Amino acid sequence: MQNKELELKFGYVGHATDLFEIFKNIGKVSDQNVEHLDNTYFDTPNKDLFAIKAGLRIRRSVDYCEQTLKVKGENIGGLHKRNEYNVDIKRSAEVPNLSKFPNEAFPKSFDIDAIQKKLEKVCRINFTRNLFNVELLDSVFEVAYDNGFIETRDGAKHPLNELEVELKETKVKNEDILDLFSLLCTQLANNNIPLVLEPFSKMHRAALLQDEQDQLINLCDFTATTSLSDYLRKQVSIFEKLYGYYLINRDTTVFSLFVENLDNLIKSLKYMKKRKVLAFIKGQKEPLDYTSDLNIILRQLKSFYRVCAKCKHRILKARIYENTALNDELFDKVRTCELEQKIFVIPLKLRLLLSLIVK
């Protein structure tokens, strides 16, 4: 029933037919398949499940019908970690049965019976999934390209183009998993797979698209930290969240905050480089020379920042004059620069580097 789901998740700017051939250059590819998946997500009117960062759905395909609960989600630079519970159900089922999931899947204070009575449909996420396995780095990954739409309660359909790479088998030790996914990101970048950041899960995006008033930034994210490495980790997290919100709502204020955060992140990394902060690979006595990798990251971020900074004032002007066409044009310009600079590799690589720094 339970799975520990560990996967990379990014936006994909390409075609499914290209992926199979591209991944042949990366590793041994097998088990190509296509599925049509219709997903209905559920929550209460008070969003009790969203509040505990849980996603509840019924998924229907030609071959099966199941209810799924995903809990305790965490996004680490595109690497999604969470517990997942799947239970086969009858195709006629209209609402998931929470009692079929183990009690430990929910917080102790969670009233399962009360929540069950309040469950209602939140949205529909329908897509075609092209998938195959790829073997590399002493591991087996499942690659899935999802193309379809998120349909909110008001009937609006929002496009969905996403690439997921889930770890299925590995000989790599648990403490080296972050490094494994970082190496995989390098392979994706070196093979010019057109990927962009997608910080939020499908369900999170659907919830934000559903109710714009809930698109609030948690100011707790900006609380003080005690060390440079902790501060940088916080900056990376804020970078992803602000950009994720901007992708959803294209809000002028959110984008301004994002550009400011990007500037702060660059300055902090420059300071780290200047101070020559020590970092060590586990088991090694000699400090790691990360200057070359950090220079590449800084070059990418600075190029991205220059474009974003130039767009910031024009986005504000477009908002003031309600120029939707210009706002869309500037959004595309930011997204194109992100794609060209391969920004998708940076959050994960920075977190790996920061994990090696002496506090």
N, C-alpha and C positions, 0 to 999 in steps of 0.2 A: 504493500500500500504506500509506504513512505519512500521518497527519494530525496537525496541531497542534490539539488539542482545547482550546477556550477557552469555558467555559460557567459560568453561574450555576446553583447547585443549592441548592434549599431544600425544606423540608417544606411540604406544601400541605394546608390544612384547608378543603376545599371539594369541589365536584363538577365533573367534566369538562365537563358541559353549560354551566356558567357561563363557562368560560374564553374560548371563542371570542367571545362577546358582549362580555366585558370588554375583550379586546384590540382590539376594533374601535374602542374609545374612545382607544386608545393609538397605533395606526398602521394601515397597510393590511394586511389579513389575507388569506391565500390558501392554497391547497393543503392543505386539511383532510384528514386521513387517520387511520385506526385500524389498529394492528398488535398482534398477539398474539405476545409474545416469551418464549421459554423459554431461560434461560441456566444453564449448568452451569459452575461455577468449579473450578479445579484448583490444587493446590500439592503440595509434598512433605510427608511426615510431620514434617520439621524446619522447615517453613514457609520454605524458601529464597527463594521469590518474595515473600512478605510482608515478609521481612527487607530486600529491596531496594526496597520500596514499589511492587511490580509486581502487576498483576492479570491473570490468564490465564483465558480463558473460551471456551466454544463457545456460540454463539447460533444458535438455530433459529427461523425464522419460516415462514409459508406459502410465501414467495417465495424464500428463500435460506437458506444455512447457512454460517457463517463462524467462524473462530477469530480471537480478538483478544487482543493484548497491550497493556496500558496501563502506561507506565513513567514514573518521575520525577514523580510526582504532587505538586501543590502546591495548597493551599487558601488563598486570600487573601480572607478575608471573604466566603466563599460563591462566589468566583470560582475555578473549578478550571482549572489549567493542566497539561497533560501531553502527552506524545507517545503516539500511538495507532497501532498497526499492525493492519490487517485483511487476512485472507487467506481467499478462498473455499475451502471444503473439501466433500468428499462428505458427504451426509446420514448415511451409515452410520458415519462416524468417531466413535470413542468417546473418544479422547484427543487433545488438540492435538499437532501436530508442531512442536516448537520450531525445527527446522532450516529451516522455511519462513519464519521471521522473519530479518531481516538481523542480522549479528553485532553491529553497533553498537548494537542495541537492548539489549544486555546489558552489564554491567560486564566489564572485561577478565579478571578472575579467575573469572568465572562458567563452570562446567563444564557446558556445554549437554547433552552426551551423558549425563553422570552424572545430571543433574537429570531428563532425559527419562524415564529408567528408573524414577524414583521417583514420577512424577506420579500423583496420585490425586484423586478427586472430593472437594471440600470442602463445597460446598453448591449448592443450586438457587435461583435467583431468577427467579420467574415473574411476569409482569405484562402488563397491557394498556396500550399506549401510545397516547394521543390526541395528535396532533401537527399543527402548521400553521406556516406562515411569517408573520412580521410585519415590515413595513418601517417603520423610523423612524430618526432621527438619522443619516441618510446611510449606513444599514447594513441588512442583512437578518439576522434572527435566526430560528432554528428553536425553536419552543416545544413542549415535550413534557411531558405529564402522565402519570406512571407510577403505576398502581394495581394492587397485587398483594400478593406476600408473599416473604419470605426464608425458605427451608426449610433448617434445619440438619441435620446428620447424624443427630441423634436423632429426626428427624421433626417437631420443633416448627416451627410456622409463625408468623412475626412479620410484622405488617402493614407494607406499603410504600405510602406516599403522598408523591410527590415531584414537584416542578416543576423542569424543566431549561430554561434559555434559552441556546442555543448560538449563538455568532457565526459566520455563514456567509460574509458578504461585508461589506466596509466600505471607505469612503473615508478613514476616520480614521487618522492616523499611529500607528505602534506606541507611541510614547511617550505618546499620549493615550488608550490603550485603557482604562486604569483609570478615567479620567474618563468615558469613554463608558459603562462599566458602572455607574458611580455615578449618572449621569443616568438610566439605565434603571431602577435601583433606586428613584429618586425617582418615576418614572412608575408603577411597581408599587405604591408606597406611596400615592401620590395617588389611585389608582383602587381603593384598599382591597382589593387581592387578599390573601386570608388566608394569609400566608406566615409560616413560623417557621424558625429556624435548624436546619440539618442539617449539622454540621461534617464528618462522615465520609462517604466514598463508600459505595456499596452493598456493595462487597467488604470494605471495612474494617469496616463494621458486622457483616457476616456472620462475619468472622473473630473479632470480639470476642464475638458472641453464641455462637459455637461453643465457645470455651474461656475461661471466666471467669478462669482463673488468668493469662491473658495481658493482662488489663485493668490494666496497670501504668502509672503516670505516670512519664515520663522526667524525673528530677531535673535533667538538663542544661538543661531549659527554664528553670530558675530561676537560671542563672548570671548573674553581675554584668555590667552594661553600662556604657558610659562616658559616654553622653549621655542627655538627657531624652527625645529623640525615639526613640532605640534602646530605652530602658527602656519607653516607652509601646507601641512596636511589640511588644515581648516580652509586655507585659501583655495586649494584644489577642489575641495568639496563645495565651497560656495560658487566657484567657477562653473561647476557642472549644474548646480541647482538653478543659478540665475540664467544660464544659457538654456536649460530645459524649459524654464518658465517663458523665456522669450520665444522659443520655438512654438510654444502653444498659443500665446496671446499677442505676440509682436508688440508688446507694450513699450512705449518710449521711455518711461521711468525705469523699467526693468533693464532695458538695454543700456541706459546710462550707468546704472549700478554695475552691470556686467563689465562694461568698458573700464570703469574705475577699478574693479577687482582685478581685471586682466593686467592693468598697469601696475598695481600693487604686487601681483604675483611675479611679474618680470623683475621689478626692483628688488624683491626679496631674494629671488634666485641669483641675481647679480651680487647681492651682498653675501650670500652663501659661498659663491664662487670666490669672491675677493678675500673672505675670511679663511678660505681653504678648510672648511669644516670637515672633520675626519669622518670617514665611512669605512666599514669593514664587512667583508663577506664572512659569513659564519665559518669558523674553523681556521681562518687565516689570520696571521699576525701582522702582515703588511697592510697598510691602509689602501683602499681602493682609489685608483686614479679615475675619477668620473668626469674630468674636465671636458674631454672630447664629446661625450654624450650630452653633457649639460649645455655645451656650446650649440649643439644641433637643436636641442629643445628651445633654447633662447632665440635662436635664429627663426625658428618656426613661429614662436609666440610673438616675436617683434613684428614679423611680417603680417600676422593676423591682426595684431593690435593697430598697426598703421591704417589698415583698411577700416577696421571698426571705428577708430577715432574719427576718421574722415566722414564716415556714414552717420555718426551720432547726431551731429547738428542738422544734417539733412533729414534724418528721421524725425527729429523734433519739429522741423519746419513742415514736413509732410503731415504730421499729426495736427499741428495748429491749423493748417489750411485744409485739413480733411482730404488730402490727396492720396487716396487709396492706391492708385496705380504707382505712384512714386514710392510709397511705403513698401509695396510688393517688390518693386525693382531693387530697392536697397536691401531688403531681406535676402533676395536671391544673390546679391553681390557679396554679402557677408557669408552666406552658405557656400558660394563658389570658392571664396578665398579659403574657408575652412577645409574644403575638399582638396584644393591644390596644395595646401601646406600640411596635409595629413595630420590634422590636429587630433584625430581619433586615437592616435597612439600615445599622446602625451600624458593624460591623467594616470593611466596605469603605470607608465614608465616612471613618472615622478613619484608615485606611491612606493614603487619598488626601491628607488634610490633613497627616499626618505626613511624607509624601514631599516636601512643599513647605517644611517647616521648615528654617531655617538651623541646621546642626549646630554 
